[in-house]
Amino acid sequence: MFRSIRIDAVLIQAVIAGALSFAHLHDLAEAAGQSGWKAWAYPVSVDLLLVAAWRRLRGARRDRSAWTWFVIALVASLGANVATAGLLDLANVPAWLRILVAGWPALAFLGGTLLVHQPTQPEPTAAPAPAPAASADPAPVIDRPDVADEGPEIAPAEPVPALPEAPAPASVPVLPPALVDHARKVATEHRTRTGTDIDTATLRARLGIPEDLAGAIVAQLA
């Protein structure tokens, strides 16, 4: 334990400053009417309050209560050092200083209690990183040869050949009733004269009509 302590100029300076401050506080308390062990307890009380406030500030820099008690303990320590430097007649201490020295134990007890029992504000922690979103890709299909097939594979049905489209029926010409009656008279006269039914070419020549129209009339007269 003692091997980890390095004796350097800073440590020696801290020991000397602490001893002098301790002695000044003791002299001031003794001059204010605190004799015996009580005079030695005052420096310990001031230094402990100063250390407790400093430790509190290390954990919470923005703690106003810790800053308040740190300043009070520092003023008490500095005040004792300045007062014993010849600015105060230790043989004739004023009444207000005696009151401050007598009231210091209660003040130090209050400050130490508040520093110990006041909860420390936790440091803000960073928010946890959001979990990565699930991938939209489908899960890969794993080929497992040890799993038997549930049934025989069904071959896809052969496509049914399309049926040939039927030819569109030829348009039938509209036969005027008067033309049909006239054609019937001509056909009757041809049958009486020749003994045979009239054909399409003869009816076309006799009536002077198109061949398709003549053929439709012959088909209707048959």
C-alpha positions in Angstrom: 0.0 0.0 0.0 2.8 2.4 1.0 4.8 1.6 -2.1 2.1 3.1 -4.3 2.5 6.6 -2.7 5.1 8.7 -4.5 6.7 11.3 -2.3 7.1 14.5 -4.5 7.0 18.2 -4.1 3.2 18.4 -4.4 2.6 15.8 -1.6 5.1 17.6 0.7 3.4 20.9 0.0 0.0 19.4 0.8 1.2 18.0 4.1 2.7 21.4 5.1 -0.4 23.4 4.1 -2.7 21.0 5.9 -0.6 21.1 9.1 -0.5 24.9 9.2 -4.2 25.2 8.5 -4.9 22.6 11.2 -2.7 24.6 13.7 -4.4 27.9 12.8 -7.9 26.5 13.4 -6.8 25.0 16.7 -5.4 28.3 17.9 -8.5 30.2 16.9 -10.8 27.7 18.6 -8.7 27.8 21.7 -8.7 31.6 21.7 -12.5 31.6 21.4 -12.9 29.6 24.6 -12.7 26.0 23.3 -10.0 24.3 25.4 -8.6 20.8 25.6 -9.7 18.2 23.1 -12.5 20.5 21.8 -9.9 22.9 20.3 -8.3 19.9 18.4 -11.7 18.7 17.2 -12.5 22.0 15.3 -9.8 21.6 12.6 -10.9 18.0 12.0 -14.5 19.1 11.6 -13.7 21.9 9.1 -11.4 19.7 7.0 -13.8 16.7 7.0 -16.6 19.0 5.8 -14.4 20.4 3.1 -13.4 16.9 1.9 -17.0 15.6 2.0 -18.2 18.5 -0.2 -15.3 18.0 -2.6 -16.1 14.3 -3.0 -19.7 15.2 -3.6 -18.7 17.7 -6.3 -16.7 14.9 -8.1 -19.9 12.9 -8.6 -22.2 15.8 -9.4 -20.7 19.0 -10.7 -24.0 20.9 -10.8 -25.0 20.1 -7.2 -25.7 23.5 -5.6 -25.8 22.0 -2.1 -22.3 20.6 -2.5 -21.0 23.9 -3.7 -22.6 25.7 -0.8 -21.0 23.5 1.9 -17.7 23.6 0.1 -17.6 27.4 0.1 -18.7 27.4 3.9 -15.9 25.0 4.8 -13.4 26.9 2.7 -14.3 30.3 4.2 -14.0 28.8 7.7 -10.5 27.4 6.9 -9.3 30.6 5.2 -10.8 32.8 7.9 -8.9 31.0 10.6 -5.7 31.3 8.7 -6.1 35.0 8.1 -7.3 35.7 11.6 -4.3 34.1 13.2 -1.9 36.1 11.0 -1.9 39.1 13.3 -5.1 40.7 12.2 -7.0 39.5 15.3 -6.1 39.9 18.9 -6.3 36.3 20.1 -6.1 37.5 23.7 -9.3 39.5 23.2 -11.6 37.6 20.8 -14.9 39.5 19.9 -18.2 38.1 20.9 -19.4 37.4 17.4 -16.4 35.2 16.7 -17.0 33.3 19.9 -20.7 32.8 18.7 -19.5 31.5 15.3 -17.0 29.1 16.8 -19.6 27.8 19.3 -22.2 27.3 16.6 -19.8 25.6 14.1 -20.4 22.0 15.4 -24.1 22.2 14.7 -23.5 23.7 11.3 -20.9 21.1 10.3 -23.2 18.3 11.5 -26.0 19.6 9.3 -23.8 20.0 6.3 -22.3 16.6 6.6 -25.7 14.9 7.0 -27.1 16.6 4.0 -24.1 15.7 1.9 -24.3 12.1 2.9 -28.0 11.5 2.6 -28.8 13.6 -0.5 -29.2 11.2 -3.5 -26.7 11.6 -6.3 -28.2 12.6 -9.7 -27.4 9.8 -12.2 -25.5 10.8 -15.3 -27.7 10.8 -18.5 -27.1 7.6 -20.4 -27.2 7.3 -24.1 -30.3 5.8 -25.6 -29.8 2.2 -26.8 -29.3 1.7 -30.5 -32.5 0.6 -32.3 -32.6 -3.1 -33.3 -32.0 -3.7 -37.0 -35.1 -4.1 -39.0 -36.0 -7.6 -40.2 -35.0 -8.4 -43.7 -37.8 -8.4 -46.3 -36.1 -11.2 -48.3 -37.9 -14.5 -47.9 -36.2 -17.3 -46.0 -34.1 -19.6 -48.2 -35.6 -23.0 -48.9 -33.5 -25.7 -47.4 -33.3 -28.9 -49.4 -33.6 -31.8 -46.9 -33.0 -35.2 -48.6 -33.9 -37.1 -45.4 -37.5 -36.0 -45.7 -39.6 -38.3 -47.9 -41.8 -37.0 -50.6 -45.4 -36.7 -49.7 -46.6 -38.2 -53.0 -45.8 -38.7 -56.7 -45.2 -35.6 -58.7 -48.1 -34.6 -60.9 -47.0 -33.8 -64.4 -48.5 -30.6 -65.8 -51.5 -31.2 -68.1 -50.7 -30.8 -71.8 -52.3 -27.7 -73.3 -55.5 -28.3 -75.3 -55.0 -27.4 -78.9 -57.3 -24.6 -80.0 -60.2 -25.5 -82.3 -60.0 -24.1 -85.8 -62.4 -21.2 -86.2 -65.4 -21.9 -88.4 -65.6 -19.9 -91.6 -68.0 -17.0 -91.3 -71.2 -17.6 -93.2 -71.5 -15.8 -96.5 -73.8 -12.9 -96.4 -77.3 -13.8 -97.8 -78.6 -11.0 -100.1 -82.0 -9.6 -99.2 -84.5 -10.7 -101.9 -87.2 -8.2 -102.7 -90.7 -9.9 -102.8 -91.6 -8.3 -106.1 -88.3 -9.7 -107.7 -89.0 -13.1 -106.3 -92.6 -13.1 -107.7 -91.3 -12.0 -111.1 -88.6 -14.7 -111.0 -91.1 -17.3 -110.1 -93.2 -16.4 -113.2 -90.2 -16.6 -115.4 -89.2 -20.0 -114.0 -92.7 -21.3 -114.5 -92.8 -20.2 -118.1 -89.3 -21.8 -118.6 -90.5 -25.1 -117.1 -93.6 -25.1 -119.3 -91.6 -24.4 -122.4 -88.6 -26.6 -121.9 -89.9 -29.1 -119.3 -86.8 -28.4 -117.0 -86.2 -26.1 -114.0 -84.5 -22.8 -114.8 -80.8 -22.5 -113.8 -78.9 -19.6 -112.4 -77.3 -18.5 -115.7 -80.6 -18.5 -117.5 -82.4 -16.6 -114.7 -79.5 -14.1 -114.6 -79.7 -13.5 -118.3 -83.5 -13.2 -118.3 -83.7 -10.8 -115.3 -80.3 -9.0 -115.8 -79.4 -9.3 -112.1 -76.0 -10.3 -110.4 -75.1 -13.9 -110.3 -75.2 -14.2 -106.5 -78.7 -12.7 -106.4 -79.8 -15.0 -109.2 -78.4 -18.0 -107.4 -80.2 -17.0 -104.2 -83.5 -16.8 -106.1 -83.0 -20.2 -107.7 -82.3 -21.7 -104.3 -85.4 -20.2 -102.9 -87.6 -21.4 -105.9 -86.3 -25.0 -105.7 
